[in-house]
Amino acid sequence: MRAFFFLLVMVLGTGCASSRGFEYGKEPDPRSQEYVVGPADQLRINVWRDNELSLELRVRPDGNITLPLVGDIKAAGRTPSQIRDDITNQLTKYVKSETAKVTVAVLMVNSYKFSVAGNVEHPGLFTSPYFVTVLEAMAMAGGPNRFAAPDRAVIVRTYSPGATRQIPIDYDTLKNGERPEQNIVVLTGDTIFVP
């Protein structure tokens, strides 16, 4: 709760930039690249012709998974291809390299979470099995309430610990189809704030 009030003070205290000059096209779109695994995601590791090494597991909160023979492997923050390569390299210490054929599949996405806060009908933490846009996230929160100033909404995006920035969103013009470039993909950890 303390973090929410800090966020509120930060957003209201600094004002928000105009959405007219912001370059929305430079914001990342995770749909155009391989998925990055996060904590709580469910993975299926399959080692060809080896049922004992093939299993389904959930990424732990520390970001690791544990496999027989191999031990702990870092999964969070990495793509399935990177995890596969790491497991294959570790397995070749114990089995012939030609039999260490590994596939890694994401069975369930549980790590994609974002917040919608401020003057919306249902503020809170939301999760989705697929990436959502600003309009979809606002719909999940029930849209702005009658006290809202939706033309001054912002996305507070964290790039590294302690480094955040605000992306201005004029929800009214976006909703009316006048500024479709503002309908960017909401990233894990984003907070949409509607004053």
PyMOL CGO cylinders between C-alpha atoms (Angstrom):
from pymol import cmd
from pymol.cgo import CYLINDER

trace = [
    CYLINDER, 0.00, 0.00, 0.00, 2.90, 2.34, 0.80, 0.3, 1, 1, 1, 1, 1, 1,
    CYLINDER, 2.90, 2.34, 0.80, 4.26, 1.81, -2.74, 0.3, 1, 1, 1, 1, 1, 1,
    CYLINDER, 4.26, 1.81, -2.74, 0.88, 2.79, -4.20, 0.3, 1, 1, 1, 1, 1, 1,
    CYLINDER, 0.88, 2.79, -4.20, 0.83, 6.09, -2.29, 0.3, 1, 1, 1, 1, 1, 1,
    CYLINDER, 0.83, 6.09, -2.29, 4.43, 6.78, -3.34, 0.3, 1, 1, 1, 1, 1, 1,
    CYLINDER, 4.43, 6.78, -3.34, 3.42, 6.14, -6.95, 0.3, 1, 1, 1, 1, 1, 1,
    CYLINDER, 3.42, 6.14, -6.95, 0.39, 8.43, -6.58, 0.3, 1, 1, 1, 1, 1, 1,
    CYLINDER, 0.39, 8.43, -6.58, 2.50, 11.25, -5.15, 0.3, 1, 1, 1, 1, 1, 1,
    CYLINDER, 2.50, 11.25, -5.15, 5.12, 10.76, -7.87, 0.3, 1, 1, 1, 1, 1, 1,
    CYLINDER, 5.12, 10.76, -7.87, 2.55, 10.90, -10.68, 0.3, 1, 1, 1, 1, 1, 1,
    CYLINDER, 2.55, 10.90, -10.68, 0.59, 13.84, -9.31, 0.3, 1, 1, 1, 1, 1, 1,
    CYLINDER, 0.59, 13.84, -9.31, 3.69, 15.72, -8.19, 0.3, 1, 1, 1, 1, 1, 1,
    CYLINDER, 3.69, 15.72, -8.19, 5.49, 15.61, -11.49, 0.3, 1, 1, 1, 1, 1, 1,
    CYLINDER, 5.49, 15.61, -11.49, 2.49, 16.18, -13.72, 0.3, 1, 1, 1, 1, 1, 1,
    CYLINDER, 2.49, 16.18, -13.72, 2.29, 14.29, -16.94, 0.3, 1, 1, 1, 1, 1, 1,
    CYLINDER, 2.29, 14.29, -16.94, 3.85, 14.91, -20.29, 0.3, 1, 1, 1, 1, 1, 1,
    CYLINDER, 3.85, 14.91, -20.29, 1.77, 15.64, -23.33, 0.3, 1, 1, 1, 1, 1, 1,
    CYLINDER, 1.77, 15.64, -23.33, 0.86, 12.58, -25.33, 0.3, 1, 1, 1, 1, 1, 1,
    CYLINDER, 0.86, 12.58, -25.33, 1.26, 14.58, -28.56, 0.3, 1, 1, 1, 1, 1, 1,
    CYLINDER, 1.26, 14.58, -28.56, 5.06, 14.48, -28.64, 0.3, 1, 1, 1, 1, 1, 1,
    CYLINDER, 5.06, 14.48, -28.64, 5.58, 10.98, -27.26, 0.3, 1, 1, 1, 1, 1, 1,
    CYLINDER, 5.58, 10.98, -27.26, 6.99, 8.34, -29.64, 0.3, 1, 1, 1, 1, 1, 1,
    CYLINDER, 6.99, 8.34, -29.64, 4.78, 5.31, -28.93, 0.3, 1, 1, 1, 1, 1, 1,
    CYLINDER, 4.78, 5.31, -28.93, 6.27, 3.35, -31.82, 0.3, 1, 1, 1, 1, 1, 1,
    CYLINDER, 6.27, 3.35, -31.82, 9.55, 3.03, -29.89, 0.3, 1, 1, 1, 1, 1, 1,
    CYLINDER, 9.55, 3.03, -29.89, 7.93, 1.14, -27.03, 0.3, 1, 1, 1, 1, 1, 1,
    CYLINDER, 7.93, 1.14, -27.03, 8.70, -2.61, -26.98, 0.3, 1, 1, 1, 1, 1, 1,
    CYLINDER, 8.70, -2.61, -26.98, 6.14, -5.08, -28.29, 0.3, 1, 1, 1, 1, 1, 1,
    CYLINDER, 6.14, -5.08, -28.29, 6.76, -8.49, -26.70, 0.3, 1, 1, 1, 1, 1, 1,
    CYLINDER, 6.76, -8.49, -26.70, 4.42, -10.14, -29.22, 0.3, 1, 1, 1, 1, 1, 1,
    CYLINDER, 4.42, -10.14, -29.22, 7.08, -9.74, -31.94, 0.3, 1, 1, 1, 1, 1, 1,
    CYLINDER, 7.08, -9.74, -31.94, 9.74, -11.79, -30.16, 0.3, 1, 1, 1, 1, 1, 1,
    CYLINDER, 9.74, -11.79, -30.16, 10.16, -15.07, -28.33, 0.3, 1, 1, 1, 1, 1, 1,
    CYLINDER, 10.16, -15.07, -28.33, 8.39, -15.22, -24.99, 0.3, 1, 1, 1, 1, 1, 1,
    CYLINDER, 8.39, -15.22, -24.99, 10.47, -14.46, -21.90, 0.3, 1, 1, 1, 1, 1, 1,
    CYLINDER, 10.47, -14.46, -21.90, 9.71, -16.88, -19.06, 0.3, 1, 1, 1, 1, 1, 1,
    CYLINDER, 9.71, -16.88, -19.06, 8.87, -15.53, -15.61, 0.3, 1, 1, 1, 1, 1, 1,
    CYLINDER, 8.87, -15.53, -15.61, 8.29, -16.87, -12.08, 0.3, 1, 1, 1, 1, 1, 1,
    CYLINDER, 8.29, -16.87, -12.08, 5.23, -19.15, -11.72, 0.3, 1, 1, 1, 1, 1, 1,
    CYLINDER, 5.23, -19.15, -11.72, 5.12, -19.99, -15.45, 0.3, 1, 1, 1, 1, 1, 1,
    CYLINDER, 5.12, -19.99, -15.45, 4.47, -23.68, -16.11, 0.3, 1, 1, 1, 1, 1, 1,
    CYLINDER, 4.47, -23.68, -16.11, 7.05, -25.39, -18.36, 0.3, 1, 1, 1, 1, 1, 1,
    CYLINDER, 7.05, -25.39, -18.36, 7.21, -28.76, -20.09, 0.3, 1, 1, 1, 1, 1, 1,
    CYLINDER, 7.21, -28.76, -20.09, 10.77, -30.08, -20.45, 0.3, 1, 1, 1, 1, 1, 1,
    CYLINDER, 10.77, -30.08, -20.45, 11.01, -33.03, -22.82, 0.3, 1, 1, 1, 1, 1, 1,
    CYLINDER, 11.01, -33.03, -22.82, 14.21, -35.04, -23.25, 0.3, 1, 1, 1, 1, 1, 1,
    CYLINDER, 14.21, -35.04, -23.25, 13.91, -37.29, -26.28, 0.3, 1, 1, 1, 1, 1, 1,
    CYLINDER, 13.91, -37.29, -26.28, 13.51, -40.98, -25.35, 0.3, 1, 1, 1, 1, 1, 1,
    CYLINDER, 13.51, -40.98, -25.35, 14.00, -40.32, -21.64, 0.3, 1, 1, 1, 1, 1, 1,
    CYLINDER, 14.00, -40.32, -21.64, 10.81, -40.24, -19.58, 0.3, 1, 1, 1, 1, 1, 1,
    CYLINDER, 10.81, -40.24, -19.58, 12.69, -39.87, -16.30, 0.3, 1, 1, 1, 1, 1, 1,
    CYLINDER, 12.69, -39.87, -16.30, 14.22, -36.56, -17.41, 0.3, 1, 1, 1, 1, 1, 1,
    CYLINDER, 14.22, -36.56, -17.41, 11.03, -35.30, -19.09, 0.3, 1, 1, 1, 1, 1, 1,
    CYLINDER, 11.03, -35.30, -19.09, 8.69, -33.43, -16.76, 0.3, 1, 1, 1, 1, 1, 1,
    CYLINDER, 8.69, -33.43, -16.76, 6.35, -30.52, -16.18, 0.3, 1, 1, 1, 1, 1, 1,
    CYLINDER, 6.35, -30.52, -16.18, 7.36, -27.95, -13.61, 0.3, 1, 1, 1, 1, 1, 1,
    CYLINDER, 7.36, -27.95, -13.61, 6.64, -24.46, -12.41, 0.3, 1, 1, 1, 1, 1, 1,
    CYLINDER, 6.64, -24.46, -12.41, 9.30, -21.74, -12.29, 0.3, 1, 1, 1, 1, 1, 1,
    CYLINDER, 9.30, -21.74, -12.29, 10.01, -21.00, -8.64, 0.3, 1, 1, 1, 1, 1, 1,
    CYLINDER, 10.01, -21.00, -8.64, 9.81, -17.47, -7.17, 0.3, 1, 1, 1, 1, 1, 1,
    CYLINDER, 9.81, -17.47, -7.17, 13.62, -17.33, -7.27, 0.3, 1, 1, 1, 1, 1, 1,
    CYLINDER, 13.62, -17.33, -7.27, 13.41, -17.81, -11.06, 0.3, 1, 1, 1, 1, 1, 1,
    CYLINDER, 13.41, -17.81, -11.06, 14.92, -21.31, -11.13, 0.3, 1, 1, 1, 1, 1, 1,
    CYLINDER, 14.92, -21.31, -11.13, 13.77, -24.80, -12.07, 0.3, 1, 1, 1, 1, 1, 1,
    CYLINDER, 13.77, -24.80, -12.07, 15.33, -28.04, -10.86, 0.3, 1, 1, 1, 1, 1, 1,
    CYLINDER, 15.33, -28.04, -10.86, 15.95, -31.03, -13.13, 0.3, 1, 1, 1, 1, 1, 1,
    CYLINDER, 15.95, -31.03, -13.13, 17.30, -34.52, -12.40, 0.3, 1, 1, 1, 1, 1, 1,
    CYLINDER, 17.30, -34.52, -12.40, 21.06, -34.80, -13.11, 0.3, 1, 1, 1, 1, 1, 1,
    CYLINDER, 21.06, -34.80, -13.11, 21.27, -31.14, -14.06, 0.3, 1, 1, 1, 1, 1, 1,
    CYLINDER, 21.27, -31.14, -14.06, 20.17, -29.44, -10.83, 0.3, 1, 1, 1, 1, 1, 1,
    CYLINDER, 20.17, -29.44, -10.83, 19.07, -25.81, -10.80, 0.3, 1, 1, 1, 1, 1, 1,
    CYLINDER, 19.07, -25.81, -10.80, 18.72, -23.91, -14.07, 0.3, 1, 1, 1, 1, 1, 1,
    CYLINDER, 18.72, -23.91, -14.07, 17.89, -20.20, -14.30, 0.3, 1, 1, 1, 1, 1, 1,
    CYLINDER, 17.89, -20.20, -14.30, 14.58, -19.87, -16.18, 0.3, 1, 1, 1, 1, 1, 1,
    CYLINDER, 14.58, -19.87, -16.18, 13.08, -16.46, -15.34, 0.3, 1, 1, 1, 1, 1, 1,
    CYLINDER, 13.08, -16.46, -15.34, 14.19, -13.69, -17.66, 0.3, 1, 1, 1, 1, 1, 1,
    CYLINDER, 14.19, -13.69, -17.66, 15.18, -16.17, -20.37, 0.3, 1, 1, 1, 1, 1, 1,
    CYLINDER, 15.18, -16.17, -20.37, 13.49, -17.52, -23.48, 0.3, 1, 1, 1, 1, 1, 1,
    CYLINDER, 13.49, -17.52, -23.48, 12.54, -21.20, -23.90, 0.3, 1, 1, 1, 1, 1, 1,
    CYLINDER, 12.54, -21.20, -23.90, 15.32, -21.51, -26.50, 0.3, 1, 1, 1, 1, 1, 1,
    CYLINDER, 15.32, -21.51, -26.50, 17.93, -20.23, -24.03, 0.3, 1, 1, 1, 1, 1, 1,
    CYLINDER, 17.93, -20.23, -24.03, 16.65, -22.60, -21.33, 0.3, 1, 1, 1, 1, 1, 1,
    CYLINDER, 16.65, -22.60, -21.33, 16.72, -25.51, -23.82, 0.3, 1, 1, 1, 1, 1, 1,
    CYLINDER, 16.72, -25.51, -23.82, 20.32, -24.75, -24.80, 0.3, 1, 1, 1, 1, 1, 1,
    CYLINDER, 20.32, -24.75, -24.80, 21.40, -24.54, -21.16, 0.3, 1, 1, 1, 1, 1, 1,
    CYLINDER, 21.40, -24.54, -21.16, 19.74, -27.86, -20.28, 0.3, 1, 1, 1, 1, 1, 1,
    CYLINDER, 19.74, -27.86, -20.28, 21.24, -29.52, -23.37, 0.3, 1, 1, 1, 1, 1, 1,
    CYLINDER, 21.24, -29.52, -23.37, 24.74, -28.31, -22.45, 0.3, 1, 1, 1, 1, 1, 1,
    CYLINDER, 24.74, -28.31, -22.45, 24.35, -29.58, -18.88, 0.3, 1, 1, 1, 1, 1, 1,
    CYLINDER, 24.35, -29.58, -18.88, 22.93, -32.95, -19.99, 0.3, 1, 1, 1, 1, 1, 1,
    CYLINDER, 22.93, -32.95, -19.99, 25.82, -33.67, -22.34, 0.3, 1, 1, 1, 1, 1, 1,
    CYLINDER, 25.82, -33.67, -22.34, 27.99, -34.11, -19.23, 0.3, 1, 1, 1, 1, 1, 1,
    CYLINDER, 27.99, -34.11, -19.23, 25.93, -37.21, -18.38, 0.3, 1, 1, 1, 1, 1, 1,
    CYLINDER, 25.93, -37.21, -18.38, 24.51, -38.57, -21.65, 0.3, 1, 1, 1, 1, 1, 1,
    CYLINDER, 24.51, -38.57, -21.65, 25.70, -38.80, -25.23, 0.3, 1, 1, 1, 1, 1, 1,
    CYLINDER, 25.70, -38.80, -25.23, 25.28, -35.49, -27.05, 0.3, 1, 1, 1, 1, 1, 1,
    CYLINDER, 25.28, -35.49, -27.05, 23.25, -37.10, -29.85, 0.3, 1, 1, 1, 1, 1, 1,
    CYLINDER, 23.25, -37.10, -29.85, 20.66, -38.34, -27.33, 0.3, 1, 1, 1, 1, 1, 1,
    CYLINDER, 20.66, -38.34, -27.33, 20.43, -35.04, -25.45, 0.3, 1, 1, 1, 1, 1, 1,
    CYLINDER, 20.43, -35.04, -25.45, 17.60, -33.70, -27.62, 0.3, 1, 1, 1, 1, 1, 1,
    CYLINDER, 17.60, -33.70, -27.62, 15.63, -31.26, -25.45, 0.3, 1, 1, 1, 1, 1, 1,
    CYLINDER, 15.63, -31.26, -25.45, 12.49, -29.23, -26.05, 0.3, 1, 1, 1, 1, 1, 1,
    CYLINDER, 12.49, -29.23, -26.05, 11.10, -26.59, -23.71, 0.3, 1, 1, 1, 1, 1, 1,
    CYLINDER, 11.10, -26.59, -23.71, 7.48, -25.53, -24.01, 0.3, 1, 1, 1, 1, 1, 1,
    CYLINDER, 7.48, -25.53, -24.01, 5.55, -22.93, -22.02, 0.3, 1, 1, 1, 1, 1, 1,
    CYLINDER, 5.55, -22.93, -22.02, 2.34, -24.66, -20.95, 0.3, 1, 1, 1, 1, 1, 1,
    CYLINDER, 2.34, -24.66, -20.95, 0.85, -21.88, -18.85, 0.3, 1, 1, 1, 1, 1, 1,
    CYLINDER, 0.85, -21.88, -18.85, 1.69, -18.19, -18.51, 0.3, 1, 1, 1, 1, 1, 1,
    CYLINDER, 1.69, -18.19, -18.51, 1.32, -17.04, -14.89, 0.3, 1, 1, 1, 1, 1, 1,
    CYLINDER, 1.32, -17.04, -14.89, 3.97, -14.31, -14.65, 0.3, 1, 1, 1, 1, 1, 1,
    CYLINDER, 3.97, -14.31, -14.65, 2.31, -11.67, -16.86, 0.3, 1, 1, 1, 1, 1, 1,
    CYLINDER, 2.31, -11.67, -16.86, 0.92, -9.19, -14.31, 0.3, 1, 1, 1, 1, 1, 1,
    CYLINDER, 0.92, -9.19, -14.31, 0.15, -5.48, -14.36, 0.3, 1, 1, 1, 1, 1, 1,
    CYLINDER, 0.15, -5.48, -14.36, -1.80, -2.98, -12.25, 0.3, 1, 1, 1, 1, 1, 1,
    CYLINDER, -1.80, -2.98, -12.25, -4.53, -0.50, -13.04, 0.3, 1, 1, 1, 1, 1, 1,
    CYLINDER, -4.53, -0.50, -13.04, -4.86, 2.10, -10.30, 0.3, 1, 1, 1, 1, 1, 1,
    CYLINDER, -4.86, 2.10, -10.30, -6.57, 5.38, -9.54, 0.3, 1, 1, 1, 1, 1, 1,
    CYLINDER, -6.57, 5.38, -9.54, -10.04, 6.39, -10.67, 0.3, 1, 1, 1, 1, 1, 1,
    CYLINDER, -10.04, 6.39, -10.67, -11.20, 3.23, -12.41, 0.3, 1, 1, 1, 1, 1, 1,
    CYLINDER, -11.20, 3.23, -12.41, -14.18, 1.05, -11.54, 0.3, 1, 1, 1, 1, 1, 1,
    CYLINDER, -14.18, 1.05, -11.54, -12.14, -1.98, -10.40, 0.3, 1, 1, 1, 1, 1, 1,
    CYLINDER, -12.14, -1.98, -10.40, -8.52, -1.04, -9.58, 0.3, 1, 1, 1, 1, 1, 1,
    CYLINDER, -8.52, -1.04, -9.58, -6.13, -3.86, -8.84, 0.3, 1, 1, 1, 1, 1, 1,
    CYLINDER, -6.13, -3.86, -8.84, -3.52, -6.32, -9.98, 0.3, 1, 1, 1, 1, 1, 1,
    CYLINDER, -3.52, -6.32, -9.98, -4.43, -8.17, -13.17, 0.3, 1, 1, 1, 1, 1, 1,
    CYLINDER, -4.43, -8.17, -13.17, -3.03, -11.21, -14.90, 0.3, 1, 1, 1, 1, 1, 1,
    CYLINDER, -3.03, -11.21, -14.90, -3.64, -12.58, -18.36, 0.3, 1, 1, 1, 1, 1, 1,
    CYLINDER, -3.64, -12.58, -18.36, -2.52, -15.63, -20.34, 0.3, 1, 1, 1, 1, 1, 1,
    CYLINDER, -2.52, -15.63, -20.34, -1.78, -13.34, -23.31, 0.3, 1, 1, 1, 1, 1, 1,
    CYLINDER, -1.78, -13.34, -23.31, -0.41, -9.83, -23.79, 0.3, 1, 1, 1, 1, 1, 1,
    CYLINDER, -0.41, -9.83, -23.79, -3.00, -7.05, -23.60, 0.3, 1, 1, 1, 1, 1, 1,
    CYLINDER, -3.00, -7.05, -23.60, -3.09, -3.49, -24.88, 0.3, 1, 1, 1, 1, 1, 1,
    CYLINDER, -3.09, -3.49, -24.88, -3.98, -0.34, -22.96, 0.3, 1, 1, 1, 1, 1, 1,
    CYLINDER, -3.98, -0.34, -22.96, -7.62, -0.49, -24.10, 0.3, 1, 1, 1, 1, 1, 1,
    CYLINDER, -7.62, -0.49, -24.10, -7.92, -4.14, -23.07, 0.3, 1, 1, 1, 1, 1, 1,
    CYLINDER, -7.92, -4.14, -23.07, -6.30, -3.46, -19.67, 0.3, 1, 1, 1, 1, 1, 1,
    CYLINDER, -6.30, -3.46, -19.67, -8.66, -0.56, -19.04, 0.3, 1, 1, 1, 1, 1, 1,
    CYLINDER, -8.66, -0.56, -19.04, -11.63, -2.76, -19.99, 0.3, 1, 1, 1, 1, 1, 1,
    CYLINDER, -11.63, -2.76, -19.99, -10.45, -5.38, -17.49, 0.3, 1, 1, 1, 1, 1, 1,
    CYLINDER, -10.45, -5.38, -17.49, -10.51, -2.65, -14.81, 0.3, 1, 1, 1, 1, 1, 1,
    CYLINDER, -10.51, -2.65, -14.81, -14.02, -1.56, -15.80, 0.3, 1, 1, 1, 1, 1, 1,
    CYLINDER, -14.02, -1.56, -15.80, -12.86, 1.71, -17.38, 0.3, 1, 1, 1, 1, 1, 1,
    CYLINDER, -12.86, 1.71, -17.38, -12.58, 5.16, -15.77, 0.3, 1, 1, 1, 1, 1, 1,
    CYLINDER, -12.58, 5.16, -15.77, -15.07, 6.02, -13.05, 0.3, 1, 1, 1, 1, 1, 1,
    CYLINDER, -15.07, 6.02, -13.05, -17.03, 9.29, -12.87, 0.3, 1, 1, 1, 1, 1, 1,
    CYLINDER, -17.03, 9.29, -12.87, -14.28, 11.05, -10.89, 0.3, 1, 1, 1, 1, 1, 1,
    CYLINDER, -14.28, 11.05, -10.89, -11.53, 10.24, -13.41, 0.3, 1, 1, 1, 1, 1, 1,
    CYLINDER, -11.53, 10.24, -13.41, -9.51, 12.52, -15.64, 0.3, 1, 1, 1, 1, 1, 1,
    CYLINDER, -9.51, 12.52, -15.64, -8.85, 9.88, -18.35, 0.3, 1, 1, 1, 1, 1, 1,
    CYLINDER, -8.85, 9.88, -18.35, -7.12, 12.37, -20.65, 0.3, 1, 1, 1, 1, 1, 1,
    CYLINDER, -7.12, 12.37, -20.65, -4.26, 12.51, -18.09, 0.3, 1, 1, 1, 1, 1, 1,
    CYLINDER, -4.26, 12.51, -18.09, -3.72, 8.76, -17.64, 0.3, 1, 1, 1, 1, 1, 1,
    CYLINDER, -3.72, 8.76, -17.64, -0.17, 7.44, -17.59, 0.3, 1, 1, 1, 1, 1, 1,
    CYLINDER, -0.17, 7.44, -17.59, 1.62, 4.12, -17.74, 0.3, 1, 1, 1, 1, 1, 1,
    CYLINDER, 1.62, 4.12, -17.74, 4.33, 3.95, -15.10, 0.3, 1, 1, 1, 1, 1, 1,
    CYLINDER, 4.33, 3.95, -15.10, 6.94, 1.61, -16.54, 0.3, 1, 1, 1, 1, 1, 1,
    CYLINDER, 6.94, 1.61, -16.54, 9.93, 0.24, -14.60, 0.3, 1, 1, 1, 1, 1, 1,
    CYLINDER, 9.93, 0.24, -14.60, 13.07, -0.43, -16.63, 0.3, 1, 1, 1, 1, 1, 1,
    CYLINDER, 13.07, -0.43, -16.63, 15.36, -1.37, -13.77, 0.3, 1, 1, 1, 1, 1, 1,
    CYLINDER, 15.36, -1.37, -13.77, 15.10, -1.18, -9.98, 0.3, 1, 1, 1, 1, 1, 1,
    CYLINDER, 15.10, -1.18, -9.98, 14.48, 2.45, -9.14, 0.3, 1, 1, 1, 1, 1, 1,
    CYLINDER, 14.48, 2.45, -9.14, 14.28, 3.58, -12.77, 0.3, 1, 1, 1, 1, 1, 1,
    CYLINDER, 14.28, 3.58, -12.77, 10.75, 4.38, -13.91, 0.3, 1, 1, 1, 1, 1, 1,
    CYLINDER, 10.75, 4.38, -13.91, 9.23, 6.66, -16.47, 0.3, 1, 1, 1, 1, 1, 1,
    CYLINDER, 9.23, 6.66, -16.47, 5.76, 7.78, -17.43, 0.3, 1, 1, 1, 1, 1, 1,
    CYLINDER, 5.76, 7.78, -17.43, 4.09, 7.14, -20.76, 0.3, 1, 1, 1, 1, 1, 1,
    CYLINDER, 4.09, 7.14, -20.76, 1.20, 9.59, -21.26, 0.3, 1, 1, 1, 1, 1, 1,
    CYLINDER, 1.20, 9.59, -21.26, -2.14, 8.13, -22.41, 0.3, 1, 1, 1, 1, 1, 1,
    CYLINDER, -2.14, 8.13, -22.41, -5.11, 10.24, -23.46, 0.3, 1, 1, 1, 1, 1, 1,
    CYLINDER, -5.11, 10.24, -23.46, -7.71, 7.54, -22.89, 0.3, 1, 1, 1, 1, 1, 1,
    CYLINDER, -7.71, 7.54, -22.89, -10.60, 9.57, -24.36, 0.3, 1, 1, 1, 1, 1, 1,
    CYLINDER, -10.60, 9.57, -24.36, -8.92, 10.12, -27.73, 0.3, 1, 1, 1, 1, 1, 1,
    CYLINDER, -8.92, 10.12, -27.73, -7.62, 6.54, -27.77, 0.3, 1, 1, 1, 1, 1, 1,
    CYLINDER, -7.62, 6.54, -27.77, -11.08, 5.12, -27.04, 0.3, 1, 1, 1, 1, 1, 1,
    CYLINDER, -11.08, 5.12, -27.04, -12.58, 7.26, -29.80, 0.3, 1, 1, 1, 1, 1, 1,
    CYLINDER, -12.58, 7.26, -29.80, -10.03, 5.94, -32.31, 0.3, 1, 1, 1, 1, 1, 1,
    CYLINDER, -10.03, 5.94, -32.31, -8.28, 9.28, -32.79, 0.3, 1, 1, 1, 1, 1, 1,
    CYLINDER, -8.28, 9.28, -32.79, -4.85, 8.18, -31.45, 0.3, 1, 1, 1, 1, 1, 1,
    CYLINDER, -4.85, 8.18, -31.45, -4.52, 4.42, -32.08, 0.3, 1, 1, 1, 1, 1, 1,
    CYLINDER, -4.52, 4.42, -32.08, -0.72, 4.58, -31.68, 0.3, 1, 1, 1, 1, 1, 1,
    CYLINDER, -0.72, 4.58, -31.68, -1.30, 5.01, -27.92, 0.3, 1, 1, 1, 1, 1, 1,
    CYLINDER, -1.30, 5.01, -27.92, -2.79, 1.51, -27.70, 0.3, 1, 1, 1, 1, 1, 1,
    CYLINDER, -2.79, 1.51, -27.70, 0.57, -0.04, -26.86, 0.3, 1, 1, 1, 1, 1, 1,
    CYLINDER, 0.57, -0.04, -26.86, 1.11, -3.43, -25.24, 0.3, 1, 1, 1, 1, 1, 1,
    CYLINDER, 1.11, -3.43, -25.24, 1.14, -3.39, -21.45, 0.3, 1, 1, 1, 1, 1, 1,
    CYLINDER, 1.14, -3.39, -21.45, 4.33, -5.00, -20.13, 0.3, 1, 1, 1, 1, 1, 1,
    CYLINDER, 4.33, -5.00, -20.13, 4.78, -7.14, -17.03, 0.3, 1, 1, 1, 1, 1, 1,
    CYLINDER, 4.78, -7.14, -17.03, 5.07, -4.84, -14.02, 0.3, 1, 1, 1, 1, 1, 1,
    CYLINDER, 5.07, -4.84, -14.02, 3.43, -1.82, -15.69, 0.3, 1, 1, 1, 1, 1, 1,
    CYLINDER, 3.43, -1.82, -15.69, 0.96, 0.31, -13.73, 0.3, 1, 1, 1, 1, 1, 1,
    CYLINDER, 0.96, 0.31, -13.73, -1.72, 2.23, -15.60, 0.3, 1, 1, 1, 1, 1, 1,
    CYLINDER, -1.72, 2.23, -15.60, -2.71, 5.17, -13.40, 0.3, 1, 1, 1, 1, 1, 1,
    CYLINDER, -2.71, 5.17, -13.40, -5.85, 7.22, -14.04, 0.3, 1, 1, 1, 1, 1, 1,
    CYLINDER, -5.85, 7.22, -14.04, -5.98, 10.41, -11.91, 0.3, 1, 1, 1, 1, 1, 1,
]
cmd.load_cgo(trace, "trace")
